[in-house]
């Protein structure tokens, strides 16, 4: 008898898509499509970012391109050399 009640109990507790999306999410990719249908990464091959959805319908999105540059030798961006500053910008 318990097994026959499980599907109906699970069905009654299903959440809406809005409820399922509420929370913080890690970005995996940001792709666009060319006219021929091929996918193109808009922020490079390994973008970083996050998405936050609140229960009252607000959202926040942060997307950044990863940069393959060495860290500042001084470990302080305020004291970088001219070359390090150019690479960072």
PDB file of N, CA, C and O in Angstrom, chain B, residues numbered from 101:
ATOM      1  N   UNK B 101       0.820  -1.181   0.000  1.00  0.00           N
ATOM      2  CA  UNK B 101       0.000   0.000   0.000  1.00  0.00           C
ATOM      3  C   UNK B 101       0.871   1.254   0.000  1.00  0.00           C
ATOM      4  O   UNK B 101       0.542   2.236  -0.665  1.00  0.00           O
ATOM      5  N   UNK B 102       1.980   1.226   0.742  1.00  0.00           N
ATOM      6  CA  UNK B 102       2.857   2.390   0.782  1.00  0.00           C
ATOM      7  C   UNK B 102       3.454   2.714  -0.573  1.00  0.00           C
ATOM      8  O   UNK B 102       3.645   3.885  -0.899  1.00  0.00           O
ATOM      9  N   UNK B 103       3.751   1.698  -1.366  1.00  0.00           N
ATOM     10  CA  UNK B 103       4.345   1.940  -2.677  1.00  0.00           C
ATOM     11  C   UNK B 103       3.361   2.596  -3.629  1.00  0.00           C
ATOM     12  O   UNK B 103       3.759   3.399  -4.472  1.00  0.00           O
ATOM     13  N   UNK B 104       2.100   2.270  -3.507  1.00  0.00           N
ATOM     14  CA  UNK B 104       1.115   2.881  -4.401  1.00  0.00           C
ATOM     15  C   UNK B 104       0.860   4.333  -4.045  1.00  0.00           C
ATOM     16  O   UNK B 104       0.378   5.090  -4.888  1.00  0.00           O
ATOM     17  N   UNK B 105       1.168   4.746  -2.822  1.00  0.00           N
ATOM     18  CA  UNK B 105       0.950   6.128  -2.419  1.00  0.00           C
ATOM     19  C   UNK B 105       2.136   7.029  -2.746  1.00  0.00           C
ATOM     20  O   UNK B 105       1.969   8.245  -2.842  1.00  0.00           O
ATOM     21  N   UNK B 106       3.316   6.468  -2.916  1.00  0.00           N
ATOM     22  CA  UNK B 106       4.508   7.278  -3.169  1.00  0.00           C
ATOM     23  C   UNK B 106       4.408   8.138  -4.422  1.00  0.00           C
ATOM     24  O   UNK B 106       4.709   9.329  -4.346  1.00  0.00           O
ATOM     25  N   UNK B 107       4.004   7.606  -5.564  1.00  0.00           N
ATOM     26  CA  UNK B 107       3.942   8.472  -6.736  1.00  0.00           C
ATOM     27  C   UNK B 107       2.993   9.642  -6.564  1.00  0.00           C
ATOM     28  O   UNK B 107       3.327  10.753  -6.976  1.00  0.00           O
ATOM     29  N   UNK B 108       1.833   9.443  -5.977  1.00  0.00           N
ATOM     30  CA  UNK B 108       0.898  10.549  -5.817  1.00  0.00           C
ATOM     31  C   UNK B 108       1.413  11.563  -4.803  1.00  0.00           C
ATOM     32  O   UNK B 108       1.199  12.764  -4.968  1.00  0.00           O
ATOM     33  N   UNK B 109       2.098  11.090  -3.742  1.00  0.00           N
ATOM     34  CA  UNK B 109       2.667  12.008  -2.757  1.00  0.00           C
ATOM     35  C   UNK B 109       3.786  12.834  -3.387  1.00  0.00           C
ATOM     36  O   UNK B 109       3.895  14.032  -3.129  1.00  0.00           O
ATOM     37  N   UNK B 110       4.605  12.204  -4.202  1.00  0.00           N
ATOM     38  CA  UNK B 110       5.693  12.937  -4.871  1.00  0.00           C
ATOM     39  C   UNK B 110       5.130  13.945  -5.856  1.00  0.00           C
ATOM     40  O   UNK B 110       5.668  15.043  -5.997  1.00  0.00           O
ATOM     41  N   UNK B 111       4.061  13.585  -6.536  1.00  0.00           N
ATOM     42  CA  UNK B 111       3.449  14.489  -7.509  1.00  0.00           C
ATOM     43  C   UNK B 111       2.871  15.726  -6.820  1.00  0.00           C
ATOM     44  O   UNK B 111       2.956  16.832  -7.353  1.00  0.00           O
ATOM     45  N   UNK B 112       2.293  15.540  -5.656  1.00  0.00           N
ATOM     46  CA  UNK B 112       1.684  16.650  -4.933  1.00  0.00           C
ATOM     47  C   UNK B 112       2.729  17.635  -4.411  1.00  0.00           C
ATOM     48  O   UNK B 112       2.404  18.794  -4.152  1.00  0.00           O
ATOM     49  N   UNK B 113       3.968  17.196  -4.254  1.00  0.00           N
ATOM     50  CA  UNK B 113       5.000  18.057  -3.700  1.00  0.00           C
ATOM     51  C   UNK B 113       5.888  18.695  -4.763  1.00  0.00           C
ATOM     52  O   UNK B 113       6.895  19.316  -4.423  1.00  0.00           O
ATOM     53  N   UNK B 114       5.547  18.559  -6.018  1.00  0.00           N
ATOM     54  CA  UNK B 114       6.374  19.139  -7.065  1.00  0.00           C
ATOM     55  C   UNK B 114       6.370  20.657  -6.949  1.00  0.00           C
ATOM     56  O   UNK B 114       5.348  21.270  -6.642  1.00  0.00           O
ATOM     57  N   UNK B 115       7.534  21.251  -7.200  1.00  0.00           N
ATOM     58  CA  UNK B 115       7.676  22.701  -7.127  1.00  0.00           C
ATOM     59  C   UNK B 115       7.598  23.296  -8.527  1.00  0.00           C
ATOM     60  O   UNK B 115       7.859  22.617  -9.520  1.00  0.00           O
ATOM     61  N   UNK B 116       7.237  24.564  -8.588  1.00  0.00           N
ATOM     62  CA  UNK B 116       7.205  25.265  -9.866  1.00  0.00           C
ATOM     63  C   UNK B 116       8.631  25.552 -10.317  1.00  0.00           C
ATOM     64  O   UNK B 116       9.566  25.475  -9.520  1.00  0.00           O
ATOM     65  N   UNK B 117       8.796  25.878 -11.585  1.00  0.00           N
ATOM     66  CA  UNK B 117      10.119  26.218 -12.107  1.00  0.00           C
ATOM     67  C   UNK B 117      10.699  27.404 -11.352  1.00  0.00           C
ATOM     68  O   UNK B 117      11.892  27.426 -11.052  1.00  0.00           O
ATOM     69  N   UNK B 118       9.863  28.391 -11.045  1.00  0.00           N
ATOM     70  CA  UNK B 118      10.327  29.562 -10.293  1.00  0.00           C
ATOM     71  C   UNK B 118      10.903  29.141  -8.945  1.00  0.00           C
ATOM     72  O   UNK B 118      11.962  29.624  -8.545  1.00  0.00           O
ATOM     73  N   UNK B 119      10.214  28.243  -8.243  1.00  0.00           N
ATOM     74  CA  UNK B 119      10.696  27.776  -6.939  1.00  0.00           C
ATOM     75  C   UNK B 119      11.988  26.971  -7.069  1.00  0.00           C
ATOM     76  O   UNK B 119      12.859  27.048  -6.202  1.00  0.00           O
ATOM     77  N   UNK B 120      12.112  26.210  -8.137  1.00  0.00           N
ATOM     78  CA  UNK B 120      13.315  25.404  -8.341  1.00  0.00           C
ATOM     79  C   UNK B 120      14.537  26.262  -8.654  1.00  0.00           C
ATOM     80  O   UNK B 120      15.661  25.872  -8.339  1.00  0.00           O
ATOM     81  N   UNK B 121      14.333  27.425  -9.270  1.00  0.00           N
ATOM     82  CA  UNK B 121      15.453  28.283  -9.656  1.00  0.00           C
ATOM     83  C   UNK B 121      15.966  29.176  -8.538  1.00  0.00           C
ATOM     84  O   UNK B 121      17.088  29.675  -8.620  1.00  0.00           O
ATOM     85  N   UNK B 122      15.175  29.387  -7.500  1.00  0.00           N
ATOM     86  CA  UNK B 122      15.582  30.283  -6.413  1.00  0.00           C
ATOM     87  C   UNK B 122      16.868  29.762  -5.775  1.00  0.00           C
ATOM     88  O   UNK B 122      16.963  28.593  -5.400  1.00  0.00           O
ATOM     89  N   UNK B 123      17.856  30.656  -5.661  1.00  0.00           N
ATOM     90  CA  UNK B 123      19.135  30.305  -5.054  1.00  0.00           C
ATOM     91  C   UNK B 123      20.291  30.846  -5.865  1.00  0.00           C
ATOM     92  O   UNK B 123      20.101  31.654  -6.774  1.00  0.00           O
ATOM     93  N   UNK B 124      21.484  30.401  -5.536  1.00  0.00           N
ATOM     94  CA  UNK B 124      22.707  30.833  -6.218  1.00  0.00           C
ATOM     95  C   UNK B 124      23.203  29.705  -7.116  1.00  0.00           C
ATOM     96  O   UNK B 124      23.211  28.540  -6.720  1.00  0.00           O
ATOM     97  N   UNK B 125      23.609  30.060  -8.310  1.00  0.00           N
ATOM     98  CA  UNK B 125      24.044  29.095  -9.314  1.00  0.00           C
ATOM     99  C   UNK B 125      25.411  29.495  -9.842  1.00  0.00           C
ATOM    100  O   UNK B 125      25.718  30.681  -9.962  1.00  0.00           O
ATOM    101  N   UNK B 126      26.230  28.501 -10.155  1.00  0.00           N
ATOM    102  CA  UNK B 126      27.545  28.734 -10.756  1.00  0.00           C
ATOM    103  C   UNK B 126      27.420  28.648 -12.265  1.00  0.00           C
ATOM    104  O   UNK B 126      26.825  27.711 -12.798  1.00  0.00           O
ATOM    105  N   UNK B 127      27.978  29.620 -12.940  1.00  0.00           N
ATOM    106  CA  UNK B 127      27.923  29.672 -14.397  1.00  0.00           C
ATOM    107  C   UNK B 127      28.813  28.596 -15.011  1.00  0.00           C
ATOM    108  O   UNK B 127      29.950  28.412 -14.578  1.00  0.00           O
ATOM    109  N   UNK B 128      28.309  27.894 -16.003  1.00  0.00           N
ATOM    110  CA  UNK B 128      29.104  26.886 -16.701  1.00  0.00           C
ATOM    111  C   UNK B 128      29.527  27.348 -18.083  1.00  0.00           C
ATOM    112  O   UNK B 128      30.663  27.105 -18.488  1.00  0.00           O
ATOM    113  N   UNK B 129      28.646  28.004 -18.812  1.00  0.00           N
ATOM    114  CA  UNK B 129      29.000  28.492 -20.140  1.00  0.00           C
ATOM    115  C   UNK B 129      28.062  29.602 -20.550  1.00  0.00           C
ATOM    116  O   UNK B 129      26.951  29.722 -20.033  1.00  0.00           O
ATOM    117  N   UNK B 130      28.521  30.410 -21.485  1.00  0.00           N
ATOM    118  CA  UNK B 130      27.716  31.463 -22.094  1.00  0.00           C
ATOM    119  C   UNK B 130      27.959  31.361 -23.590  1.00  0.00           C
ATOM    120  O   UNK B 130      28.980  31.826 -24.097  1.00  0.00           O
ATOM    121  N   UNK B 131      27.024  30.755 -24.285  1.00  0.00           N
ATOM    122  CA  UNK B 131      27.182  30.549 -25.719  1.00  0.00           C
ATOM    123  C   UNK B 131      26.147  31.341 -26.510  1.00  0.00           C
ATOM    124  O   UNK B 131      25.022  31.563 -26.063  1.00  0.00           O
ATOM    125  N   UNK B 132      26.565  31.752 -27.685  1.00  0.00           N
ATOM    126  CA  UNK B 132      25.666  32.345 -28.660  1.00  0.00           C
ATOM    127  C   UNK B 132      25.604  31.414 -29.854  1.00  0.00           C
ATOM    128  O   UNK B 132      26.302  30.401 -29.894  1.00  0.00           O
ATOM    129  N   UNK B 133      24.773  31.752 -30.822  1.00  0.00           N
ATOM    130  CA  UNK B 133      24.670  30.928 -32.028  1.00  0.00           C
ATOM    131  C   UNK B 133      24.904  31.790 -33.254  1.00  0.00           C
ATOM    132  O   UNK B 133      24.383  32.899 -33.369  1.00  0.00           O
ATOM    133  N   UNK B 134      25.704  31.249 -34.171  1.00  0.00           N
ATOM    134  CA  UNK B 134      25.903  31.889 -35.473  1.00  0.00           C
ATOM    135  C   UNK B 134      24.679  31.654 -36.337  1.00  0.00           C
ATOM    136  O   UNK B 134      23.806  30.864 -35.981  1.00  0.00           O
ATOM    137  N   UNK B 135      24.611  32.330 -37.462  1.00  0.00           N
ATOM    138  CA  UNK B 135      23.493  32.171 -38.390  1.00  0.00           C
ATOM    139  C   UNK B 135      23.362  30.729 -38.879  1.00  0.00           C
ATOM    140  O   UNK B 135      22.260  30.269 -39.177  1.00  0.00           O
ATOM    141  N   UNK B 136      24.486  30.019 -38.960  1.00  0.00           N
ATOM    142  CA  UNK B 136      24.439  28.627 -39.428  1.00  0.00           C
ATOM    143  C   UNK B 136      24.121  27.638 -38.307  1.00  0.00           C
ATOM    144  O   UNK B 136      24.093  26.430 -38.547  1.00  0.00           O
ATOM    145  N   UNK B 137      23.881  28.129 -37.083  1.00  0.00           N
ATOM    146  CA  UNK B 137      23.500  27.264 -35.975  1.00  0.00           C
ATOM    147  C   UNK B 137      24.648  26.785 -35.107  1.00  0.00           C
ATOM    148  O   UNK B 137      24.408  26.130 -34.093  1.00  0.00           O
ATOM    149  N   UNK B 138      25.885  27.086 -35.470  1.00  0.00           N
ATOM    150  CA  UNK B 138      27.016  26.654 -34.644  1.00  0.00           C
ATOM    151  C   UNK B 138      27.093  27.507 -33.377  1.00  0.00           C
ATOM    152  O   UNK B 138      26.798  28.702 -33.400  1.00  0.00           O
ATOM    153  N   UNK B 139      27.490  26.882 -32.285  1.00  0.00           N
ATOM    154  CA  UNK B 139      27.614  27.583 -31.017  1.00  0.00           C
ATOM    155  C   UNK B 139      28.957  28.283 -30.924  1.00  0.00           C
ATOM    156  O   UNK B 139      29.978  27.772 -31.385  1.00  0.00           O
ATOM    157  N   UNK B 140      28.936  29.472 -30.313  1.00  0.00           N
ATOM    158  CA  UNK B 140      30.143  30.272 -30.154  1.00  0.00           C
ATOM    159  C   UNK B 140      30.231  30.712 -28.692  1.00  0.00           C
ATOM    160  O   UNK B 140      29.292  31.319 -28.177  1.00  0.00           O
ATOM    161  N   UNK B 141      31.345  30.417 -28.015  1.00  0.00           N
ATOM    162  CA  UNK B 141      31.484  30.885 -26.628  1.00  0.00           C
ATOM    163  C   UNK B 141      31.658  32.403 -26.602  1.00  0.00           C
ATOM    164  O   UNK B 141      32.601  32.926 -27.196  1.00  0.00           O
ATOM    165  N   UNK B 142      30.759  33.114 -25.920  1.00  0.00           N
ATOM    166  CA  UNK B 142      30.788  34.576 -25.918  1.00  0.00           C
ATOM    167  C   UNK B 142      31.822  35.161 -24.959  1.00  0.00           C
ATOM    168  O   UNK B 142      32.281  36.287 -25.152  1.00  0.00           O
ATOM    169  N   UNK B 143      32.190  34.404 -23.928  1.00  0.00           N
ATOM    170  CA  UNK B 143      33.166  34.874 -22.948  1.00  0.00           C
ATOM    171  C   UNK B 143      34.379  33.961 -22.899  1.00  0.00           C
ATOM    172  O   UNK B 143      34.990  33.804 -21.842  1.00  0.00           O
ATOM    173  N   UNK B 144      34.736  33.363 -24.013  1.00  0.00           N
ATOM    174  CA  UNK B 144      35.874  32.474 -24.065  1.00  0.00           C
ATOM    175  C   UNK B 144      35.492  31.063 -23.645  1.00  0.00           C
ATOM    176  O   UNK B 144      34.335  30.801 -23.317  1.00  0.00           O
ATOM    177  N   UNK B 145      36.461  30.156 -23.655  1.00  0.00           N
ATOM    178  CA  UNK B 145      36.164  28.747 -23.397  1.00  0.00           C
ATOM    179  C   UNK B 145      35.826  28.427 -21.937  1.00  0.00           C
ATOM    180  O   UNK B 145      35.146  27.433 -21.679  1.00  0.00           O
ATOM    181  N   UNK B 146      36.272  29.226 -20.993  1.00  0.00           N
ATOM    182  CA  UNK B 146      36.044  28.933 -19.566  1.00  0.00           C
ATOM    183  C   UNK B 146      35.588  30.178 -18.809  1.00  0.00           C
ATOM    184  O   UNK B 146      36.333  30.700 -17.979  1.00  0.00           O
ATOM    185  N   UNK B 147      34.377  30.661 -19.083  1.00  0.00           N
ATOM    186  CA  UNK B 147      33.929  31.852 -18.356  1.00  0.00           C
ATOM    187  C   UNK B 147      33.687  31.531 -16.885  1.00  0.00           C
ATOM    188  O   UNK B 147      33.439  30.381 -16.522  1.00  0.00           O
ATOM    189  N   UNK B 148      33.760  32.549 -16.053  1.00  0.00           N
ATOM    190  CA  UNK B 148      33.443  32.362 -14.639  1.00  0.00           C
ATOM    191  C   UNK B 148      32.322  33.330 -14.282  1.00  0.00           C
ATOM    192  O   UNK B 148      32.221  34.414 -14.857  1.00  0.00           O
ATOM    193  N   UNK B 149      31.498  32.940 -13.349  1.00  0.00           N
ATOM    194  CA  UNK B 149      30.416  33.811 -12.944  1.00  0.00           C
ATOM    195  C   UNK B 149      29.391  33.107 -12.099  1.00  0.00           C
ATOM    196  O   UNK B 149      29.520  31.924 -11.786  1.00  0.00           O
ATOM    197  N   UNK B 150      28.367  33.855 -11.732  1.00  0.00           N
ATOM    198  CA  UNK B 150      27.299  33.303 -10.927  1.00  0.00           C
ATOM    199  C   UNK B 150      25.986  33.973 -11.262  1.00  0.00           C
ATOM    200  O   UNK B 150      25.952  35.084 -11.790  1.00  0.00           O
ATOM    201  N   UNK B 151      24.909  33.282 -10.947  1.00  0.00           N
ATOM    202  CA  UNK B 151      23.560  33.797 -11.118  1.00  0.00           C
ATOM    203  C   UNK B 151      22.845  33.621  -9.789  1.00  0.00           C
ATOM    204  O   UNK B 151      22.993  32.592  -9.130  1.00  0.00           O
ATOM    205  N   UNK B 152      22.079  34.613  -9.399  1.00  0.00           N
ATOM    206  CA  UNK B 152      21.307  34.535  -8.161  1.00  0.00           C
ATOM    207  C   UNK B 152      19.867  34.880  -8.499  1.00  0.00           C
ATOM    208  O   UNK B 152      19.589  35.918  -9.098  1.00  0.00           O
ATOM    209  N   UNK B 153      18.949  33.995  -8.107  1.00  0.00           N
ATOM    210  CA  UNK B 153      17.524  34.217  -8.295  1.00  0.00           C
ATOM    211  C   UNK B 153      16.872  34.270  -6.921  1.00  0.00           C
ATOM    212  O   UNK B 153      17.070  33.368  -6.107  1.00  0.00           O
ATOM    213  N   UNK B 154      16.089  35.324  -6.655  1.00  0.00           N
ATOM    214  CA  UNK B 154      15.400  35.445  -5.381  1.00  0.00           C
ATOM    215  C   UNK B 154      13.941  35.026  -5.533  1.00  0.00           C
ATOM    216  O   UNK B 154      13.420  34.954  -6.646  1.00  0.00           O
ATOM    217  N   UNK B 155      13.296  34.755  -4.421  1.00  0.00           N
ATOM    218  CA  UNK B 155      11.918  34.282  -4.450  1.00  0.00           C
ATOM    219  C   UNK B 155      10.931  35.353  -4.886  1.00  0.00           C
ATOM    220  O   UNK B 155       9.810  35.029  -5.281  1.00  0.00           O
ATOM    221  N   UNK B 156      11.327  36.637  -4.823  1.00  0.00           N
ATOM    222  CA  UNK B 156      10.410  37.698  -5.247  1.00  0.00           C
ATOM    223  C   UNK B 156      10.620  38.111  -6.707  1.00  0.00           C
ATOM    224  O   UNK B 156      10.108  39.145  -7.137  1.00  0.00           O
ATOM    225  N   UNK B 157      11.369  37.310  -7.470  1.00  0.00           N
ATOM    226  CA  UNK B 157      11.506  37.545  -8.898  1.00  0.00           C
ATOM    227  C   UNK B 157      12.710  38.368  -9.324  1.00  0.00           C
ATOM    228  O   UNK B 157      12.880  38.628 -10.516  1.00  0.00           O
ATOM    229  N   UNK B 158      13.526  38.772  -8.412  1.00  0.00           N
ATOM    230  CA  UNK B 158      14.736  39.533  -8.773  1.00  0.00           C
ATOM    231  C   UNK B 158      15.869  38.574  -9.095  1.00  0.00           C
ATOM    232  O   UNK B 158      15.885  37.429  -8.643  1.00  0.00           O
ATOM    233  N   UNK B 159      16.824  39.069  -9.891  1.00  0.00           N
ATOM    234  CA  UNK B 159      17.972  38.232 -10.227  1.00  0.00           C
ATOM    235  C   UNK B 159      19.206  39.088 -10.406  1.00  0.00           C
ATOM    236  O   UNK B 159      19.123  40.295 -10.637  1.00  0.00           O
ATOM    237  N   UNK B 160      20.352  38.439 -10.294  1.00  0.00           N
ATOM    238  CA  UNK B 160      21.644  39.091 -10.480  1.00  0.00           C
ATOM    239  C   UNK B 160      22.543  38.132 -11.249  1.00  0.00           C
ATOM    240  O   UNK B 160      22.591  36.937 -10.956  1.00  0.00           O
ATOM    241  N   UNK B 161      23.255  38.670 -12.238  1.00  0.00           N
ATOM    242  CA  UNK B 161      24.139  37.852 -13.062  1.00  0.00           C
ATOM    243  C   UNK B 161      25.516  38.516 -13.114  1.00  0.00           C
ATOM    244  O   UNK B 161      25.627  39.711 -13.388  1.00  0.00           O
ATOM    245  N   UNK B 162      26.552  37.740 -12.852  1.00  0.00           N
ATOM    246  CA  UNK B 162      27.929  38.210 -13.000  1.00  0.00           C
ATOM    247  C   UNK B 162      28.641  37.241 -13.931  1.00  0.00           C
ATOM    248  O   UNK B 162      28.649  36.032 -13.697  1.00  0.00           O
ATOM    249  N   UNK B 163      29.242  37.784 -14.996  1.00  0.00           N
ATOM    250  CA  UNK B 163      29.962  36.962 -15.961  1.00  0.00           C
ATOM    251  C   UNK B 163      31.309  37.620 -16.237  1.00  0.00           C
ATOM    252  O   UNK B 163      31.383  38.821 -16.495  1.00  0.00           O
ATOM    253  N   UNK B 164      32.368  36.824 -16.181  1.00  0.00           N
ATOM    254  CA  UNK B 164      33.702  37.333 -16.464  1.00  0.00           C
ATOM    255  C   UNK B 164      34.460  36.361 -17.344  1.00  0.00           C
ATOM    256  O   UNK B 164      34.262  35.147 -17.282  1.00  0.00           O
ATOM    257  N   UNK B 165      35.304  36.908 -18.139  1.00  0.00           N
ATOM    258  CA  UNK B 165      36.187  36.118 -18.978  1.00  0.00           C
ATOM    259  C   UNK B 165      37.409  35.732 -18.160  1.00  0.00           C
ATOM    260  O   UNK B 165      37.947  36.563 -17.428  1.00  0.00           O
ATOM    261  N   UNK B 166      37.854  34.491 -18.270  1.00  0.00           N
ATOM    262  CA  UNK B 166      39.077  34.110 -17.564  1.00  0.00           C
ATOM    263  C   UNK B 166      40.276  34.669 -18.326  1.00  0.00           C
ATOM    264  O   UNK B 166      40.290  34.706 -19.557  1.00  0.00           O
ATOM    265  N   UNK B 167      41.255  35.089 -17.584  1.00  0.00           N
ATOM    266  CA  UNK B 167      42.453  35.673 -18.182  1.00  0.00           C
ATOM    267  C   UNK B 167      43.645  34.806 -17.814  1.00  0.00           C
ATOM    268  O   UNK B 167      43.881  34.522 -16.640  1.00  0.00           O
ATOM    269  N   UNK B 168      44.378  34.396 -18.806  1.00  0.00           N
ATOM    270  CA  UNK B 168      45.559  33.573 -18.567  1.00  0.00           C
ATOM    271  C   UNK B 168      46.785  34.474 -18.526  1.00  0.00           C
ATOM    272  O   UNK B 168      47.531  34.583 -19.500  1.00  0.00           O
ATOM    273  N   UNK B 169      46.972  35.101 -17.407  1.00  0.00           N
ATOM    274  CA  UNK B 169      48.148  35.935 -17.209  1.00  0.00           C
ATOM    275  C   UNK B 169      48.789  35.556 -15.886  1.00  0.00           C
ATOM    276  O   UNK B 169      48.104  35.127 -14.957  1.00  0.00           O
ATOM    277  N   UNK B 170      50.082  35.709 -15.801  1.00  0.00           N
ATOM    278  CA  UNK B 170      50.733  35.377 -14.534  1.00  0.00           C
ATOM    279  C   UNK B 170      50.330  36.372 -13.444  1.00  0.00           C
ATOM    280  O   UNK B 170      49.992  37.516 -13.751  1.00  0.00           O
ATOM    281  N   UNK B 171      50.361  35.957 -12.191  1.00  0.00           N
ATOM    282  CA  UNK B 171      50.037  36.890 -11.106  1.00  0.00           C
ATOM    283  C   UNK B 171      51.113  37.963 -10.980  1.00  0.00           C
ATOM    284  O   UNK B 171      52.232  37.800 -11.467  1.00  0.00           O
ATOM    285  N   UNK B 172      50.761  39.046 -10.328  1.00  0.00           N
ATOM    286  CA  UNK B 172      51.744  40.099 -10.086  1.00  0.00           C
ATOM    287  C   UNK B 172      52.870  39.548  -9.215  1.00  0.00           C
ATOM    288  O   UNK B 172      52.625  38.839  -8.239  1.00  0.00           O
ATOM    289  N   UNK B 173      54.098  39.880  -9.578  1.00  0.00           N
ATOM    290  CA  UNK B 173      55.256  39.369  -8.843  1.00  0.00           C
ATOM    291  C   UNK B 173      55.216  39.807  -7.382  1.00  0.00           C
ATOM    292  O   UNK B 173      55.630  39.057  -6.498  1.00  0.00           O
ATOM    293  N   UNK B 174      54.723  41.010  -7.126  1.00  0.00           N
ATOM    294  CA  UNK B 174      54.667  41.533  -5.761  1.00  0.00           C
ATOM    295  C   UNK B 174      53.443  41.012  -5.005  1.00  0.00           C
ATOM    296  O   UNK B 174      53.301  41.250  -3.806  1.00  0.00           O
ATOM    297  N   UNK B 175      52.563  40.303  -5.708  1.00  0.00           N
ATOM    298  CA  UNK B 175      51.295  39.833  -5.157  1.00  0.00           C
ATOM    299  C   UNK B 175      50.399  41.003  -4.740  1.00  0.00           C
ATOM    300  O   UNK B 175      49.529  40.864  -3.879  1.00  0.00           O
ATOM    301  N   UNK B 176      50.634  42.161  -5.374  1.00  0.00           N
ATOM    302  CA  UNK B 176      49.864  43.364  -5.083  1.00  0.00           C
ATOM    303  C   UNK B 176      49.681  44.130  -6.395  1.00  0.00           C
ATOM    304  O   UNK B 176      50.656  44.602  -6.981  1.00  0.00           O
ATOM    305  N   UNK B 177      48.455  44.251  -6.848  1.00  0.00           N
ATOM    306  CA  UNK B 177      48.212  44.912  -8.138  1.00  0.00           C
ATOM    307  C   UNK B 177      48.549  46.404  -8.117  1.00  0.00           C
ATOM    308  O   UNK B 177      48.754  47.003  -9.173  1.00  0.00           O
ATOM    309  N   UNK B 178      48.608  47.007  -6.934  1.00  0.00           N
ATOM    310  CA  UNK B 178      48.947  48.429  -6.841  1.00  0.00           C
ATOM    311  C   UNK B 178      50.428  48.701  -7.098  1.00  0.00           C
ATOM    312  O   UNK B 178      50.808  49.839  -7.375  1.00  0.00           O
ATOM    313  N   UNK B 179      51.260  47.674  -7.009  1.00  0.00           N
ATOM    314  CA  UNK B 179      52.695  47.872  -7.212  1.00  0.00           C
ATOM    315  C   UNK B 179      53.201  47.088  -8.418  1.00  0.00           C
ATOM    316  O   UNK B 179      54.374  46.721  -8.475  1.00  0.00           O
ATOM    317  N   UNK B 180      52.313  46.831  -9.390  1.00  0.00           N
ATOM    318  CA  UNK B 180      52.705  46.090 -10.583  1.00  0.00           C
ATOM    319  C   UNK B 180      53.612  46.896 -11.492  1.00  0.00           C
ATOM    320  O   UNK B 180      53.585  48.127 -11.486  1.00  0.00           O
ATOM    321  N   UNK B 181      54.415  46.190 -12.271  1.00  0.00           N
ATOM    322  CA  UNK B 181      55.281  46.854 -13.247  1.00  0.00           C
ATOM    323  C   UNK B 181      54.426  47.311 -14.427  1.00  0.00           C
ATOM    324  O   UNK B 181      53.252  46.954 -14.525  1.00  0.00           O
ATOM    325  N   UNK B 182      55.017  48.096 -15.315  1.00  0.00           N
ATOM    326  CA  UNK B 182      54.293  48.580 -16.490  1.00  0.00           C
ATOM    327  C   UNK B 182      53.825  47.402 -17.338  1.00  0.00           C
ATOM    328  O   UNK B 182      52.706  47.420 -17.851  1.00  0.00           O
ATOM    329  N   UNK B 183      54.652  46.392 -17.492  1.00  0.00           N
ATOM    330  CA  UNK B 183      54.302  45.216 -18.279  1.00  0.00           C
ATOM    331  C   UNK B 183      53.160  44.424 -17.631  1.00  0.00           C
ATOM    332  O   UNK B 183      52.248  43.962 -18.317  1.00  0.00           O
ATOM    333  N   UNK B 184      53.222  44.276 -16.307  1.00  0.00           N
ATOM    334  CA  UNK B 184      52.159  43.546 -15.594  1.00  0.00           C
ATOM    335  C   UNK B 184      50.838  44.306 -15.672  1.00  0.00           C
ATOM    336  O   UNK B 184      49.784  43.695 -15.850  1.00  0.00           O
ATOM    337  N   UNK B 185      50.883  45.614 -15.544  1.00  0.00           N
ATOM    338  CA  UNK B 185      49.662  46.421 -15.643  1.00  0.00           C
ATOM    339  C   UNK B 185      49.059  46.337 -17.049  1.00  0.00           C
ATOM    340  O   UNK B 185      47.839  46.266 -17.198  1.00  0.00           O
ATOM    341  N   UNK B 186      49.896  46.345 -18.059  1.00  0.00           N
ATOM    342  CA  UNK B 186      49.419  46.240 -19.437  1.00  0.00           C
ATOM    343  C   UNK B 186      48.751  44.877 -19.656  1.00  0.00           C
ATOM    344  O   UNK B 186      47.698  44.808 -20.289  1.00  0.00           O
ATOM    345  N   UNK B 187      49.339  43.804 -19.147  1.00  0.00           N
ATOM    346  CA  UNK B 187      48.764  42.471 -19.296  1.00  0.00           C
ATOM    347  C   UNK B 187      47.436  42.356 -18.556  1.00  0.00           C
ATOM    348  O   UNK B 187      46.531  41.653 -19.006  1.00  0.00           O
ATOM    349  N   UNK B 188      47.320  43.042 -17.426  1.00  0.00           N
ATOM    350  CA  UNK B 188      46.089  42.973 -16.638  1.00  0.00           C
ATOM    351  C   UNK B 188      44.938  43.712 -17.310  1.00  0.00           C
ATOM    352  O   UNK B 188      43.779  43.316 -17.185  1.00  0.00           O
ATOM    353  N   UNK B 189      45.262  44.776 -18.015  1.00  0.00           N
ATOM    354  CA  UNK B 189      44.228  45.570 -18.674  1.00  0.00           C
ATOM    355  C   UNK B 189      43.922  45.004 -20.023  1.00  0.00           C
ATOM    356  O   UNK B 189      43.072  45.535 -20.737  1.00  0.00           O
TER     357      UNK B 189
END
